[in-house]
Amino acid sequence: MSDTVFCYHCRARHPIEEVRQISTKSGKRWRCTRSIVATKKGVNERDDFGRQTTAFNKAMADFKPLPMCLMERHPLVYGLSTVSVM
Ligand SMILES: [Zn+2]
């Protein structure tokens, strides 16, 4: 993992030039500029973002934490990633 960074938004790796480190309540996270721009588009989308985030957090509450390397491969996490926006 030399020049890719795990993007918590996409739950995928991006080249380091395409990500920014941002501060969240749970600490510093990496997120790609593309997803940041996408969520800045409009109020409606932002409302949607909030709802999906809540749903995602709920879903994650039922989840036992997994090591990062497992999370990237875990089929359940991949299934979740289609509904999550975080
Ligand atoms: Zn991303």
PDB file of the backbone (N, CA, C, O) and the ligand in Angstrom, with CONECT records:
HET     ZN  A 101       1
ATOM      1  N   MET A   1       0.822  -1.193   0.000  1.00  0.00           N
ATOM      2  CA  MET A   1       0.000   0.000   0.000  1.00  0.00           C
ATOM      3  C   MET A   1       0.858   1.245   0.000  1.00  0.00           C
ATOM      4  O   MET A   1       0.931   1.968   0.994  1.00  0.00           O
ATOM      5  N   SER A   2       1.497   1.485  -1.107  1.00  0.00           N
ATOM      6  CA  SER A   2       2.401   2.614  -1.178  1.00  0.00           C
ATOM      7  C   SER A   2       1.670   3.897  -1.555  1.00  0.00           C
ATOM      8  O   SER A   2       1.771   4.883  -0.824  1.00  0.00           O
ATOM      9  N   ASP A   3       0.951   3.921  -2.648  1.00  0.00           N
ATOM     10  CA  ASP A   3       0.376   5.188  -3.081  1.00  0.00           C
ATOM     11  C   ASP A   3      -1.128   5.118  -3.315  1.00  0.00           C
ATOM     12  O   ASP A   3      -1.666   5.880  -4.119  1.00  0.00           O
ATOM     13  N   THR A   4      -1.808   4.212  -2.622  1.00  0.00           N
ATOM     14  CA  THR A   4      -3.263   4.251  -2.607  1.00  0.00           C
ATOM     15  C   THR A   4      -3.726   4.396  -1.163  1.00  0.00           C
ATOM     16  O   THR A   4      -3.045   3.987  -0.223  1.00  0.00           O
ATOM     17  N   VAL A   5      -4.909   4.993  -1.017  1.00  0.00           N
ATOM     18  CA  VAL A   5      -5.459   5.259   0.310  1.00  0.00           C
ATOM     19  C   VAL A   5      -6.878   4.726   0.348  1.00  0.00           C
ATOM     20  O   VAL A   5      -7.623   4.837  -0.626  1.00  0.00           O
ATOM     21  N   PHE A   6      -7.245   4.147   1.484  1.00  0.00           N
ATOM     22  CA  PHE A   6      -8.600   3.627   1.634  1.00  0.00           C
ATOM     23  C   PHE A   6      -9.561   4.784   1.857  1.00  0.00           C
ATOM     24  O   PHE A   6      -9.440   5.530   2.829  1.00  0.00           O
ATOM     25  N   CYS A   7     -10.518   4.924   0.943  1.00  0.00           N
ATOM     26  CA  CYS A   7     -11.508   5.987   1.027  1.00  0.00           C
ATOM     27  C   CYS A   7     -12.718   5.462   1.791  1.00  0.00           C
ATOM     28  O   CYS A   7     -13.358   4.498   1.372  1.00  0.00           O
ATOM     29  N   TYR A   8     -13.028   6.111   2.927  1.00  0.00           N
ATOM     30  CA  TYR A   8     -14.138   5.604   3.751  1.00  0.00           C
ATOM     31  C   TYR A   8     -15.473   5.849   3.067  1.00  0.00           C
ATOM     32  O   TYR A   8     -16.464   5.200   3.399  1.00  0.00           O
ATOM     33  N   HIS A   9     -15.513   6.766   2.130  1.00  0.00           N
ATOM     34  CA  HIS A   9     -16.763   7.058   1.421  1.00  0.00           C
ATOM     35  C   HIS A   9     -17.088   5.933   0.443  1.00  0.00           C
ATOM     36  O   HIS A   9     -18.195   5.395   0.461  1.00  0.00           O
ATOM     37  N   CYS A  10     -16.154   5.586  -0.386  1.00  0.00           N
ATOM     38  CA  CYS A  10     -16.380   4.564  -1.417  1.00  0.00           C
ATOM     39  C   CYS A  10     -16.067   3.165  -0.898  1.00  0.00           C
ATOM     40  O   CYS A  10     -16.444   2.170  -1.516  1.00  0.00           O
ATOM     41  N   ARG A  11     -15.386   3.094   0.224  1.00  0.00           N
ATOM     42  CA  ARG A  11     -14.886   1.829   0.731  1.00  0.00           C
ATOM     43  C   ARG A  11     -14.045   1.134  -0.332  1.00  0.00           C
ATOM     44  O   ARG A  11     -14.166  -0.066  -0.579  1.00  0.00           O
ATOM     45  N   ALA A  12     -13.201   1.930  -0.938  1.00  0.00           N
ATOM     46  CA  ALA A  12     -12.306   1.401  -1.960  1.00  0.00           C
ATOM     47  C   ALA A  12     -11.014   2.207  -1.904  1.00  0.00           C
ATOM     48  O   ALA A  12     -10.937   3.238  -1.236  1.00  0.00           O
ATOM     49  N   ARG A  13     -10.029   1.734  -2.598  1.00  0.00           N
ATOM     50  CA  ARG A  13      -8.757   2.451  -2.599  1.00  0.00           C
ATOM     51  C   ARG A  13      -8.683   3.405  -3.786  1.00  0.00           C
ATOM     52  O   ARG A  13      -9.151   3.089  -4.880  1.00  0.00           O
ATOM     53  N   HIS A  14      -8.096   4.564  -3.559  1.00  0.00           N
ATOM     54  CA  HIS A  14      -7.882   5.536  -4.623  1.00  0.00           C
ATOM     55  C   HIS A  14      -6.415   5.936  -4.603  1.00  0.00           C
ATOM     56  O   HIS A  14      -5.739   5.817  -3.582  1.00  0.00           O
ATOM     57  N   PRO A  15      -5.931   6.415  -5.752  1.00  0.00           N
ATOM     58  CA  PRO A  15      -4.578   6.999  -5.748  1.00  0.00           C
ATOM     59  C   PRO A  15      -4.530   8.163  -4.782  1.00  0.00           C
ATOM     60  O   PRO A  15      -5.511   8.889  -4.622  1.00  0.00           O
ATOM     61  N   ILE A  16      -3.396   8.339  -4.144  1.00  0.00           N
ATOM     62  CA  ILE A  16      -3.299   9.329  -3.069  1.00  0.00           C
ATOM     63  C   ILE A  16      -3.537  10.748  -3.569  1.00  0.00           C
ATOM     64  O   ILE A  16      -3.918  11.616  -2.783  1.00  0.00           O
ATOM     65  N   GLU A  17      -3.320  11.005  -4.865  1.00  0.00           N
ATOM     66  CA  GLU A  17      -3.568  12.362  -5.400  1.00  0.00           C
ATOM     67  C   GLU A  17      -5.052  12.684  -5.408  1.00  0.00           C
ATOM     68  O   GLU A  17      -5.423  13.856  -5.468  1.00  0.00           O
ATOM     69  N   GLU A  18      -5.906  11.676  -5.350  1.00  0.00           N
ATOM     70  CA  GLU A  18      -7.346  11.915  -5.473  1.00  0.00           C
ATOM     71  C   GLU A  18      -8.058  11.981  -4.133  1.00  0.00           C
ATOM     72  O   GLU A  18      -9.282  12.106  -4.091  1.00  0.00           O
ATOM     73  N   VAL A  19      -7.323  11.900  -3.049  1.00  0.00           N
ATOM     74  CA  VAL A  19      -7.981  11.911  -1.744  1.00  0.00           C
ATOM     75  C   VAL A  19      -7.518  13.084  -0.899  1.00  0.00           C
ATOM     76  O   VAL A  19      -6.437  13.638  -1.097  1.00  0.00           O
ATOM     77  N   ARG A  20      -8.372  13.443   0.047  1.00  0.00           N
ATOM     78  CA  ARG A  20      -8.061  14.484   1.023  1.00  0.00           C
ATOM     79  C   ARG A  20      -8.289  13.897   2.400  1.00  0.00           C
ATOM     80  O   ARG A  20      -9.176  13.066   2.592  1.00  0.00           O
ATOM     81  N   GLN A  21      -7.483  14.334   3.361  1.00  0.00           N
ATOM     82  CA  GLN A  21      -7.718  13.899   4.724  1.00  0.00           C
ATOM     83  C   GLN A  21      -8.666  14.897   5.378  1.00  0.00           C
ATOM     84  O   GLN A  21      -8.380  16.093   5.424  1.00  0.00           O
ATOM     85  N   ILE A  22      -9.772  14.413   5.874  1.00  0.00           N
ATOM     86  CA  ILE A  22     -10.750  15.299   6.498  1.00  0.00           C
ATOM     87  C   ILE A  22     -10.994  14.842   7.925  1.00  0.00           C
ATOM     88  O   ILE A  22     -10.774  13.682   8.275  1.00  0.00           O
ATOM     89  N   SER A  23     -11.458  15.794   8.748  1.00  0.00           N
ATOM     90  CA  SER A  23     -11.738  15.475  10.144  1.00  0.00           C
ATOM     91  C   SER A  23     -13.208  15.133  10.309  1.00  0.00           C
ATOM     92  O   SER A  23     -14.072  15.877   9.844  1.00  0.00           O
ATOM     93  N   THR A  24     -13.499  14.032  10.957  1.00  0.00           N
ATOM     94  CA  THR A  24     -14.860  13.663  11.299  1.00  0.00           C
ATOM     95  C   THR A  24     -14.937  13.509  12.809  1.00  0.00           C
ATOM     96  O   THR A  24     -13.934  13.613  13.516  1.00  0.00           O
ATOM     97  N   LYS A  25     -16.153  13.259  13.288  1.00  0.00           N
ATOM     98  CA  LYS A  25     -16.331  13.082  14.727  1.00  0.00           C
ATOM     99  C   LYS A  25     -15.473  11.942  15.252  1.00  0.00           C
ATOM    100  O   LYS A  25     -15.009  11.968  16.392  1.00  0.00           O
ATOM    101  N   SER A  26     -15.272  10.951  14.409  1.00  0.00           N
ATOM    102  CA  SER A  26     -14.529   9.777  14.870  1.00  0.00           C
ATOM    103  C   SER A  26     -13.048   9.857  14.516  1.00  0.00           C
ATOM    104  O   SER A  26     -12.317   8.874  14.647  1.00  0.00           O
ATOM    105  N   GLY A  27     -12.609  11.033  14.066  1.00  0.00           N
ATOM    106  CA  GLY A  27     -11.190  11.175  13.794  1.00  0.00           C
ATOM    107  C   GLY A  27     -10.904  11.531  12.355  1.00  0.00           C
ATOM    108  O   GLY A  27     -11.810  11.868  11.594  1.00  0.00           O
ATOM    109  N   LYS A  28      -9.652  11.456  11.990  1.00  0.00           N
ATOM    110  CA  LYS A  28      -9.273  11.810  10.633  1.00  0.00           C
ATOM    111  C   LYS A  28      -9.547  10.644   9.688  1.00  0.00           C
ATOM    112  O   LYS A  28      -9.234   9.489   9.976  1.00  0.00           O
ATOM    113  N   ARG A  29     -10.146  10.994   8.545  1.00  0.00           N
ATOM    114  CA  ARG A  29     -10.458   9.976   7.546  1.00  0.00           C
ATOM    115  C   ARG A  29      -9.976  10.464   6.190  1.00  0.00           C
ATOM    116  O   ARG A  29      -9.815  11.661   5.950  1.00  0.00           O
ATOM    117  N   TRP A  30      -9.755   9.506   5.323  1.00  0.00           N
ATOM    118  CA  TRP A  30      -9.418   9.831   3.946  1.00  0.00           C
ATOM    119  C   TRP A  30     -10.670   9.715   3.099  1.00  0.00           C
ATOM    120  O   TRP A  30     -11.458   8.779   3.231  1.00  0.00           O
ATOM    121  N   ARG A  31     -10.824  10.700   2.224  1.00  0.00           N
ATOM    122  CA  ARG A  31     -11.984  10.689   1.356  1.00  0.00           C
ATOM    123  C   ARG A  31     -11.601  11.284   0.011  1.00  0.00           C
ATOM    124  O   ARG A  31     -10.850  12.258  -0.042  1.00  0.00           O
ATOM    125  N   CYS A  32     -12.104  10.715  -1.075  1.00  0.00           N
ATOM    126  CA  CYS A  32     -11.702  11.192  -2.391  1.00  0.00           C
ATOM    127  C   CYS A  32     -12.410  12.499  -2.745  1.00  0.00           C
ATOM    128  O   CYS A  32     -13.549  12.724  -2.337  1.00  0.00           O
ATOM    129  N   THR A  33     -11.741  13.342  -3.491  1.00  0.00           N
ATOM    130  CA  THR A  33     -12.292  14.640  -3.867  1.00  0.00           C
ATOM    131  C   THR A  33     -13.562  14.472  -4.693  1.00  0.00           C
ATOM    132  O   THR A  33     -14.462  15.309  -4.617  1.00  0.00           O
ATOM    133  N   ARG A  34     -13.646  13.409  -5.477  1.00  0.00           N
ATOM    134  CA  ARG A  34     -14.827  13.178  -6.306  1.00  0.00           C
ATOM    135  C   ARG A  34     -16.082  13.040  -5.446  1.00  0.00           C
ATOM    136  O   ARG A  34     -17.124  13.607  -5.775  1.00  0.00           O
ATOM    137  N   SER A  35     -15.990  12.294  -4.355  1.00  0.00           N
ATOM    138  CA  SER A  35     -17.162  12.095  -3.504  1.00  0.00           C
ATOM    139  C   SER A  35     -17.484  13.357  -2.725  1.00  0.00           C
ATOM    140  O   SER A  35     -18.649  13.615  -2.423  1.00  0.00           O
ATOM    141  N   ILE A  36     -16.468  14.149  -2.394  1.00  0.00           N
ATOM    142  CA  ILE A  36     -16.706  15.410  -1.688  1.00  0.00           C
ATOM    143  C   ILE A  36     -17.473  16.362  -2.590  1.00  0.00           C
ATOM    144  O   ILE A  36     -18.438  16.993  -2.157  1.00  0.00           O
ATOM    145  N   VAL A  37     -17.051  16.466  -3.832  1.00  0.00           N
ATOM    146  CA  VAL A  37     -17.739  17.325  -4.797  1.00  0.00           C
ATOM    147  C   VAL A  37     -19.170  16.840  -5.002  1.00  0.00           C
ATOM    148  O   VAL A  37     -20.100  17.644  -5.070  1.00  0.00           O
ATOM    149  N   ALA A  38     -19.339  15.550  -5.098  1.00  0.00           N
ATOM    150  CA  ALA A  38     -20.667  14.980  -5.357  1.00  0.00           C
ATOM    151  C   ALA A  38     -21.652  15.337  -4.253  1.00  0.00           C
ATOM    152  O   ALA A  38     -22.820  15.600  -4.538  1.00  0.00           O
ATOM    153  N   THR A  39     -21.211  15.353  -3.005  1.00  0.00           N
ATOM    154  CA  THR A  39     -22.126  15.633  -1.901  1.00  0.00           C
ATOM    155  C   THR A  39     -22.352  17.122  -1.704  1.00  0.00           C
ATOM    156  O   THR A  39     -23.211  17.521  -0.918  1.00  0.00           O
ATOM    157  N   LYS A  40     -21.587  17.949  -2.413  1.00  0.00           N
ATOM    158  CA  LYS A  40     -21.784  19.399  -2.297  1.00  0.00           C
ATOM    159  C   LYS A  40     -22.771  19.908  -3.339  1.00  0.00           C
ATOM    160  O   LYS A  40     -23.048  21.107  -3.391  1.00  0.00           O
ATOM    161  N   LYS A  41     -23.296  19.033  -4.152  1.00  0.00           N
ATOM    162  CA  LYS A  41     -24.101  19.444  -5.297  1.00  0.00           C
ATOM    163  C   LYS A  41     -25.371  20.185  -4.911  1.00  0.00           C
ATOM    164  O   LYS A  41     -25.683  21.214  -5.509  1.00  0.00           O
ATOM    165  N   GLY A  42     -26.104  19.691  -3.935  1.00  0.00           N
ATOM    166  CA  GLY A  42     -27.363  20.355  -3.635  1.00  0.00           C
ATOM    167  C   GLY A  42     -27.957  19.952  -2.301  1.00  0.00           C
ATOM    168  O   GLY A  42     -27.538  18.976  -1.679  1.00  0.00           O
ATOM    169  N   VAL A  43     -28.953  20.737  -1.872  1.00  0.00           N
ATOM    170  CA  VAL A  43     -29.577  20.500  -0.574  1.00  0.00           C
ATOM    171  C   VAL A  43     -30.287  19.156  -0.567  1.00  0.00           C
ATOM    172  O   VAL A  43     -30.181  18.395   0.394  1.00  0.00           O
ATOM    173  N   ASN A  44     -31.014  18.865  -1.645  1.00  0.00           N
ATOM    174  CA  ASN A  44     -31.738  17.600  -1.714  1.00  0.00           C
ATOM    175  C   ASN A  44     -30.795  16.422  -1.553  1.00  0.00           C
ATOM    176  O   ASN A  44     -31.081  15.463  -0.836  1.00  0.00           O
ATOM    177  N   GLU A  45     -29.689  16.517  -2.224  1.00  0.00           N
ATOM    178  CA  GLU A  45     -28.732  15.421  -2.124  1.00  0.00           C
ATOM    179  C   GLU A  45     -28.153  15.338  -0.732  1.00  0.00           C
ATOM    180  O   GLU A  45     -27.854  14.257  -0.225  1.00  0.00           O
ATOM    181  N   ARG A  46     -27.998  16.517  -0.113  1.00  0.00           N
ATOM    182  CA  ARG A  46     -27.430  16.498   1.231  1.00  0.00           C
ATOM    183  C   ARG A  46     -28.421  15.868   2.223  1.00  0.00           C
ATOM    184  O   ARG A  46     -28.025  15.117   3.114  1.00  0.00           O
ATOM    185  N   ASP A  47     -29.706  16.182   2.057  1.00  0.00           N
ATOM    186  CA  ASP A  47     -30.716  15.549   2.901  1.00  0.00           C
ATOM    187  C   ASP A  47     -30.664  14.039   2.744  1.00  0.00           C
ATOM    188  O   ASP A  47     -30.707  13.284   3.715  1.00  0.00           O
ATOM    189  N   ASP A  48     -30.569  13.634   1.503  1.00  0.00           N
ATOM    190  CA  ASP A  48     -30.462  12.223   1.192  1.00  0.00           C
ATOM    191  C   ASP A  48     -29.229  11.625   1.860  1.00  0.00           C
ATOM    192  O   ASP A  48     -29.259  10.519   2.400  1.00  0.00           O
ATOM    193  N   PHE A  49     -28.167  12.378   1.804  1.00  0.00           N
ATOM    194  CA  PHE A  49     -26.910  11.941   2.405  1.00  0.00           C
ATOM    195  C   PHE A  49     -27.096  11.696   3.904  1.00  0.00           C
ATOM    196  O   PHE A  49     -26.637  10.686   4.438  1.00  0.00           O
ATOM    197  N   GLY A  50     -27.774  12.629   4.572  1.00  0.00           N
ATOM    198  CA  GLY A  50     -28.003  12.488   5.998  1.00  0.00           C
ATOM    199  C   GLY A  50     -28.808  11.240   6.319  1.00  0.00           C
ATOM    200  O   GLY A  50     -28.476  10.489   7.237  1.00  0.00           O
ATOM    201  N   ARG A  51     -29.860  11.029   5.560  1.00  0.00           N
ATOM    202  CA  ARG A  51     -30.698   9.844   5.784  1.00  0.00           C
ATOM    203  C   ARG A  51     -29.901   8.574   5.613  1.00  0.00           C
ATOM    204  O   ARG A  51     -29.962   7.666   6.442  1.00  0.00           O
ATOM    205  N   GLN A  52     -29.149   8.520   4.524  1.00  0.00           N
ATOM    206  CA  GLN A  52     -28.402   7.296   4.245  1.00  0.00           C
ATOM    207  C   GLN A  52     -27.316   7.075   5.285  1.00  0.00           C
ATOM    208  O   GLN A  52     -27.000   5.939   5.640  1.00  0.00           O
ATOM    209  N   THR A  53     -26.752   8.169   5.767  1.00  0.00           N
ATOM    210  CA  THR A  53     -25.734   8.044   6.804  1.00  0.00           C
ATOM    211  C   THR A  53     -26.337   7.433   8.061  1.00  0.00           C
ATOM    212  O   THR A  53     -25.734   6.564   8.691  1.00  0.00           O
ATOM    213  N   THR A  54     -27.536   7.896   8.422  1.00  0.00           N
ATOM    214  CA  THR A  54     -28.208   7.350   9.594  1.00  0.00           C
ATOM    215  C   THR A  54     -28.466   5.864   9.413  1.00  0.00           C
ATOM    216  O   THR A  54     -28.219   5.063  10.315  1.00  0.00           O
ATOM    217  N   ALA A  55     -28.958   5.512   8.256  1.00  0.00           N
ATOM    218  CA  ALA A  55     -29.224   4.103   7.970  1.00  0.00           C
ATOM    219  C   ALA A  55     -27.941   3.293   8.042  1.00  0.00           C
ATOM    220  O   ALA A  55     -27.912   2.171   8.547  1.00  0.00           O
ATOM    221  N   PHE A  56     -26.905   3.884   7.532  1.00  0.00           N
ATOM    222  CA  PHE A  56     -25.626   3.191   7.525  1.00  0.00           C
ATOM    223  C   PHE A  56     -25.122   2.979   8.953  1.00  0.00           C
ATOM    224  O   PHE A  56     -24.673   1.889   9.308  1.00  0.00           O
ATOM    225  N   ASN A  57     -25.201   4.035   9.766  1.00  0.00           N
ATOM    226  CA  ASN A  57     -24.744   3.918  11.147  1.00  0.00           C
ATOM    227  C   ASN A  57     -25.537   2.864  11.897  1.00  0.00           C
ATOM    228  O   ASN A  57     -24.981   2.119  12.704  1.00  0.00           O
ATOM    229  N   LYS A  58     -26.827   2.800  11.635  1.00  0.00           N
ATOM    230  CA  LYS A  58     -27.684   1.786  12.239  1.00  0.00           C
ATOM    231  C   LYS A  58     -27.212   0.399  11.850  1.00  0.00           C
ATOM    232  O   LYS A  58     -27.087  -0.503  12.679  1.00  0.00           O
ATOM    233  N   ALA A  59     -26.955   0.262  10.559  1.00  0.00           N
ATOM    234  CA  ALA A  59     -26.501  -1.036  10.062  1.00  0.00           C
ATOM    235  C   ALA A  59     -25.167  -1.411  10.683  1.00  0.00           C
ATOM    236  O   ALA A  59     -24.925  -2.569  11.022  1.00  0.00           O
ATOM    237  N   MET A  60     -24.309  -0.415  10.826  1.00  0.00           N
ATOM    238  CA  MET A  60     -22.988  -0.697  11.372  1.00  0.00           C
ATOM    239  C   MET A  60     -23.061  -1.059  12.853  1.00  0.00           C
ATOM    240  O   MET A  60     -22.197  -1.771  13.366  1.00  0.00           O
ATOM    241  N   ALA A  61     -24.094  -0.567  13.539  1.00  0.00           N
ATOM    242  CA  ALA A  61     -24.222  -0.853  14.960  1.00  0.00           C
ATOM    243  C   ALA A  61     -24.422  -2.341  15.203  1.00  0.00           C
ATOM    244  O   ALA A  61     -24.049  -2.860  16.255  1.00  0.00           O
ATOM    245  N   ASP A  62     -25.009  -3.022  14.230  1.00  0.00           N
ATOM    246  CA  ASP A  62     -25.220  -4.461  14.357  1.00  0.00           C
ATOM    247  C   ASP A  62     -23.991  -5.263  13.953  1.00  0.00           C
ATOM    248  O   ASP A  62     -23.963  -6.491  14.039  1.00  0.00           O
ATOM    249  N   PHE A  63     -23.011  -4.550  13.524  1.00  0.00           N
ATOM    250  CA  PHE A  63     -21.823  -5.173  12.964  1.00  0.00           C
ATOM    251  C   PHE A  63     -20.731  -5.272  14.008  1.00  0.00           C
ATOM    252  O   PHE A  63     -20.457  -4.304  14.716  1.00  0.00           O
ATOM    253  N   LYS A  64     -20.117  -6.414  14.107  1.00  0.00           N
ATOM    254  CA  LYS A  64     -18.925  -6.485  14.932  1.00  0.00           C
ATOM    255  C   LYS A  64     -17.775  -5.887  14.140  1.00  0.00           C
ATOM    256  O   LYS A  64     -17.642  -6.149  12.945  1.00  0.00           O
ATOM    257  N   PRO A  65     -16.956  -5.098  14.784  1.00  0.00           N
ATOM    258  CA  PRO A  65     -15.829  -4.494  14.061  1.00  0.00           C
ATOM    259  C   PRO A  65     -14.898  -5.568  13.512  1.00  0.00           C
ATOM    260  O   PRO A  65     -14.599  -6.563  14.173  1.00  0.00           O
ATOM    261  N   LEU A  66     -14.462  -5.339  12.312  1.00  0.00           N
ATOM    262  CA  LEU A  66     -13.531  -6.263  11.673  1.00  0.00           C
ATOM    263  C   LEU A  66     -12.211  -5.544  11.418  1.00  0.00           C
ATOM    264  O   LEU A  66     -12.182  -4.323  11.263  1.00  0.00           O
ATOM    265  N   PRO A  67     -11.136  -6.296  11.377  1.00  0.00           N
ATOM    266  CA  PRO A  67      -9.870  -5.671  10.980  1.00  0.00           C
ATOM    267  C   PRO A  67     -10.006  -5.076   9.578  1.00  0.00           C
ATOM    268  O   PRO A  67     -10.738  -5.604   8.742  1.00  0.00           O
ATOM    269  N   MET A  68      -9.307  -3.988   9.333  1.00  0.00           N
ATOM    270  CA  MET A  68      -9.416  -3.284   8.063  1.00  0.00           C
ATOM    271  C   MET A  68      -9.215  -4.205   6.867  1.00  0.00           C
ATOM    272  O   MET A  68      -9.947  -4.108   5.882  1.00  0.00           O
ATOM    273  N   CYS A  69      -8.248  -5.082   6.942  1.00  0.00           N
ATOM    274  CA  CYS A  69      -7.943  -5.934   5.788  1.00  0.00           C
ATOM    275  C   CYS A  69      -9.110  -6.862   5.501  1.00  0.00           C
ATOM    276  O   CYS A  69      -9.378  -7.191   4.345  1.00  0.00           O
ATOM    277  N   LEU A  70      -9.815  -7.290   6.562  1.00  0.00           N
ATOM    278  CA  LEU A  70     -10.982  -8.145   6.382  1.00  0.00           C
ATOM    279  C   LEU A  70     -12.163  -7.350   5.842  1.00  0.00           C
ATOM    280  O   LEU A  70     -12.904  -7.822   4.980  1.00  0.00           O
ATOM    281  N   MET A  71     -12.325  -6.136   6.361  1.00  0.00           N
ATOM    282  CA  MET A  71     -13.451  -5.304   5.947  1.00  0.00           C
ATOM    283  C   MET A  71     -13.460  -5.069   4.455  1.00  0.00           C
ATOM    284  O   MET A  71     -14.520  -5.032   3.829  1.00  0.00           O
ATOM    285  N   GLU A  72     -12.299  -4.914   3.894  1.00  0.00           N
ATOM    286  CA  GLU A  72     -12.227  -4.638   2.463  1.00  0.00           C
ATOM    287  C   GLU A  72     -12.682  -5.828   1.646  1.00  0.00           C
ATOM    288  O   GLU A  72     -13.111  -5.680   0.501  1.00  0.00           O
ATOM    289  N   ARG A  73     -12.590  -7.003   2.232  1.00  0.00           N
ATOM    290  CA  ARG A  73     -12.933  -8.204   1.473  1.00  0.00           C
ATOM    291  C   ARG A  73     -14.265  -8.800   1.886  1.00  0.00           C
ATOM    292  O   ARG A  73     -14.850  -9.603   1.160  1.00  0.00           O
ATOM    293  N   HIS A  74     -14.735  -8.406   3.048  1.00  0.00           N
ATOM    294  CA  HIS A  74     -15.920  -9.044   3.603  1.00  0.00           C
ATOM    295  C   HIS A  74     -17.143  -8.832   2.717  1.00  0.00           C
ATOM    296  O   HIS A  74     -17.491  -7.690   2.420  1.00  0.00           O
ATOM    297  N   PRO A  75     -17.795  -9.897   2.292  1.00  0.00           N
ATOM    298  CA  PRO A  75     -18.939  -9.770   1.371  1.00  0.00           C
ATOM    299  C   PRO A  75     -20.072  -8.947   1.960  1.00  0.00           C
ATOM    300  O   PRO A  75     -20.753  -8.228   1.228  1.00  0.00           O
ATOM    301  N   LEU A  76     -20.288  -9.037   3.267  1.00  0.00           N
ATOM    302  CA  LEU A  76     -21.358  -8.258   3.884  1.00  0.00           C
ATOM    303  C   LEU A  76     -21.066  -6.771   3.801  1.00  0.00           C
ATOM    304  O   LEU A  76     -21.967  -5.959   3.591  1.00  0.00           O
ATOM    305  N   VAL A  77     -19.815  -6.428   3.966  1.00  0.00           N
ATOM    306  CA  VAL A  77     -19.429  -5.023   3.887  1.00  0.00           C
ATOM    307  C   VAL A  77     -19.612  -4.523   2.465  1.00  0.00           C
ATOM    308  O   VAL A  77     -20.045  -3.391   2.248  1.00  0.00           O
ATOM    309  N   TYR A  78     -19.289  -5.351   1.516  1.00  0.00           N
ATOM    310  CA  TYR A  78     -19.491  -4.958   0.127  1.00  0.00           C
ATOM    311  C   TYR A  78     -20.968  -4.744  -0.163  1.00  0.00           C
ATOM    312  O   TYR A  78     -21.337  -3.814  -0.881  1.00  0.00           O
ATOM    313  N   GLY A  79     -21.818  -5.608   0.398  1.00  0.00           N
ATOM    314  CA  GLY A  79     -23.252  -5.443   0.217  1.00  0.00           C
ATOM    315  C   GLY A  79     -23.722  -4.142   0.807  1.00  0.00           C
ATOM    316  O   GLY A  79     -24.524  -3.430   0.203  1.00  0.00           O
ATOM    317  N   LEU A  80     -23.221  -3.827   1.994  1.00  0.00           N
ATOM    318  CA  LEU A  80     -23.583  -2.576   2.663  1.00  0.00           C
ATOM    319  C   LEU A  80     -23.139  -1.361   1.886  1.00  0.00           C
ATOM    320  O   LEU A  80     -23.819  -0.335   1.873  1.00  0.00           O
ATOM    321  N   SER A  81     -21.994  -1.480   1.239  1.00  0.00           N
ATOM    322  CA  SER A  81     -21.409  -0.310   0.598  1.00  0.00           C
ATOM    323  C   SER A  81     -22.299   0.229  -0.513  1.00  0.00           C
ATOM    324  O   SER A  81     -22.139   1.379  -0.923  1.00  0.00           O
ATOM    325  N   THR A  82     -23.227  -0.573  -1.004  1.00  0.00           N
ATOM    326  CA  THR A  82     -24.124  -0.091  -2.052  1.00  0.00           C
ATOM    327  C   THR A  82     -25.166   0.855  -1.480  1.00  0.00           C
ATOM    328  O   THR A  82     -25.680   1.700  -2.212  1.00  0.00           O
ATOM    329  N   VAL A  83     -25.496   0.747  -0.201  1.00  0.00           N
ATOM    330  CA  VAL A  83     -26.468   1.663   0.389  1.00  0.00           C
ATOM    331  C   VAL A  83     -25.799   2.802   1.143  1.00  0.00           C
ATOM    332  O   VAL A  83     -26.421   3.840   1.372  1.00  0.00           O
ATOM    333  N   SER A  84     -24.572   2.626   1.523  1.00  0.00           N
ATOM    334  CA  SER A  84     -23.915   3.644   2.338  1.00  0.00           C
ATOM    335  C   SER A  84     -23.395   4.771   1.489  1.00  0.00           C
ATOM    336  O   SER A  84     -23.060   4.596   0.318  1.00  0.00           O
ATOM    337  N   VAL A  85     -23.333   5.933   2.105  1.00  0.00           N
ATOM    338  CA  VAL A  85     -22.724   7.085   1.422  1.00  0.00           C
ATOM    339  C   VAL A  85     -21.524   7.554   2.211  1.00  0.00           C
ATOM    340  O   VAL A  85     -20.687   8.306   1.711  1.00  0.00           O
ATOM    341  N   MET A  86     -21.450   7.105   3.438  1.00  0.00           N
ATOM    342  CA  MET A  86     -20.324   7.497   4.291  1.00  0.00           C
ATOM    343  C   MET A  86     -18.997   7.187   3.640  1.00  0.00           C
ATOM    344  O   MET A  86     -17.946   7.453   4.222  1.00  0.00           O
TER     345      MET A  86
HETATM  346 ZN    ZN A 101     -13.772   7.569  -2.790  1.00  0.00          ZN2+
END
